[in-house]
């Protein structure tokens, strides 16, 4: 199924932010079957529970990709499946979303803790703030933020908090080392949630994977710059398919 790509969305905003990218990919290669699969609606903060559900529901022998949290889950699932995964691509996905002593190119722990507390107190207000953070750095940031929030599905606060706990718990460095298939990791140069330095840190960690930085792009670059992102992905898939 090297002609099938499954994309996983990020936290809280649903599948809508990836729809323009999926359409752009289909336009570049009509033979490519692109699907966007929602994240599990679980109230568990254990990443393994989320991965078990995804592993049971997603087809084998396809390309796996995702945006932000979706990309981190795709990385773990790719490592779990090994040769049963054609390749991996991540969009605005850090190896660790929350900074650790050995991975400082990430969100400060106190910033994340305050964000989670805000979500627990008022999920609606926090979601609007999250939309603004995702769009910060874009040319039309406020319009992009409105688009992100308006397309977000209605999800229970418990599921939102569980998603944040999964985001904080994930450390994909081992998974990225273990997975031997082709990998592409794209970052936004103006991302307010993931430092641009994460791109060089990941390159230093892995060395033999493709890593790209989209200049002046926000965290929501799959929606902000879908055609540019699609062209990078299509070139990666074509090159990997020729190997």
Buried (B, 14 or more C-beta within 10 A) or exposed (E): EEBBBBBBBBBBBBBBBBBBBBBBBBEBBEEBBBBBBEBBEBBBBEBEBBBBBBBEEBEEEBBBBBBBBBBBBBBBBBBBBEEBBBBBBBBBBBBBBBBEEEBEBBBEEEEBEEBBEBBBEEBEEBBBBBBBBBBBBBEEBEEBBBBBBEBBEEBEBBBBBBBBBBBBBBBBBEBBEBBEBBBBBBBBBBBBBBBBEBBBBBBEEBEEBBBBBBEEBBBBBBBBBBEBBBBBBBBBBEEBEEE
